[in-house]
């Protein structure tokens, strides 16, 4: 920056500096006639020079969006003609100089997005009588909101969001007749009344169009008077998510007819959605997820012809999925996940061809998906997992070339994976796990170059696992629970057999069919003898296990079974996690190994253990029942050994083993170790072989 520019006493009073980099020199103080200084978004570094306070004619400073260091110079408060001060997103720290609050001409104070600390003076608005807008959000400011704001007769915007302000929201804010926007979200503001009475006070602000009070521990009820006064005809945005709201949504909410944004999510609201929501014809975004709202989806929602986003997930909604939702042509995102909706998918639901996101997961929806799903060409995210859908996967899904995320897991889908899945060229996430899907994995899926997550586990798939394209990056965890798959050894499945050349039909019958029939007869006879000889014992053991192999076990079920991972259910711990006893709703008991994903290589350990346990079969090795895997949680579910560890039987005062039983234990342990070392296709590497890692099913049978 050339020094002579600032020494000039003639010429323009307006300075724009558009060359990026460098710092503001001290010589800027030599430009006394300068009135406007705008160096916004120039990657400037260093500190703001104190000499800036010598430019006495400045009425506007805009140094926003730079990379300064240090604090705001006290000398800025000497600029008695300053009307607008913009220092937002400048990496500034320290306290706001008290001298700034002496600039009685100041109209705009914008300090958003720094690391400023300290508190605001209680008489702030008295000292700044011309203040029209205060923008100091996203800092570290503390203390109460100054009650003197009520003296700001021309104050129209108050943005104090995402600081550390505390105390009650002043009722006196209702005296600001020019107030248009108030943003207080993301603080530590509280409320000592049953109702949020300050909202009723704000009805005296006829120009108010934005109220954002979310993410404060307000813990109160929405007052009906706030919505019934009729004074808030200009209110367009009301954001109160995460603020501890309780009680019901008042029916009077239908009076706020100019609302375009209504966010009541992450609260403790109960009751039902009032039908009067259908009066909010200008509503674009409606978020009420993560509450305790019951009943059906309000039919009035279908009157909201301009609705863009509908998010009612994580509530207690029941009943049918309204078919009229497909008629809202403006709707782009719909989230109804984690409710208790129970119906089939109406074909009209897919009538909106411009839907971008559909999340209906974790409900009780049933029936076929229908080919109509393929008509929503713009769809980017589709989550239908954890329902009761049945039938085949519609081949039309292959036409959704914009689709990025697809989850159909935990349903009862059958048939095969459509060959047209290879046309999902944008797909990054695919989860078809825990269904009854059979047939081969289409090699066309090798074309899915963007696919980074694949879960086909616990189905009835067969044939060779493709090895090209994204399949080169997948592990055995993607395919576990499909017993007829073959392929590369890293998938821990059997090797694929080479196809022999065709033989004459008669030779094939003589060579293969007749010996097979003979072997079948012998096998049936042998099995009959075994069932007669040992049937009662095997039945007893199977009943004790209580959980069928490959049963679907969700994170929620695990959480309930372990009583939120209670210490009383802890069986033991190891290098990568802990093992809990889990009792499921049907009375079945299992041992649940939960991996600590904060431990380095824990995910790799999970994958390796899934691979290792995938095919081992030995009477003295504990059986794997299922697994539960997502981005934040991984667990393996084993048969539960009810009689504790070997250590208990050897050293407990209440247990006593005779020599025959001890010898039996030694033989069983040695048999299992011999299998791991020599009886498996590739040797197993194990660790933690000690008394506490051997468990007993019965006193007379050790594993």
Secondary structure, 3 states (H helix, E strand, C coil): CCCHHHHCCCCCCEEECCCCCCECCHHHHHCCCCCEEECCCCCCECCCCHHHHHCCCCCEEECCCCCCCCCCCHHHHHCCCCCEEECCCCCCEEECCHHHHHCCCCCEEECCCCEEECECCCCHHHHCCCCCEEECCCCCCEECCCHHHHHCCCCCEEECCCCEEEEECCHHHHHCCCCCEEECCCCEEECCCCECHHHHHHHHCCCCCEEECCCCCCCCECCHHHHHCCCCCCCCEEECCCCCCEEECCHHHHHCCCCCEEECCCCEEECECCHHHHHCCCCCEEECCCCCCEECCCHHHHHCCCCCEEECCCCEEEECCCHHHHHCCCCCEEECCCCEECCECCHHHHHCCCCCEEECCCCCCEECCCHHHHHCCCCCEEECCCCEEEEECCHHHHHCCCCCEEECCCCEEECECCHHHHHCCCCCEEECCCCCCEECCCHHHHHCCCCCEEECCCCEEEEECCCCHHHHHCCHHHCCCCCEEECCHHHCCECCCCCCCCCCHHHHHHHHHHHHHHHHHHHHHHHHHHHHHHHHHHHHHHHHHCCCCCCCCCHHHHHHHCCCCCHHHEEEECCCEEEEEEECCCCCEEEEEEECCCCCCHHHHHHHHHHHHHHCCCCCCCCEEEEEECCCCEEEEEECCCCCEHHHHHHCCCCCCCHHHHHHHHHHHHHHHHHHHHHCCCCCCCCCCCHHHCEEEECCEEC
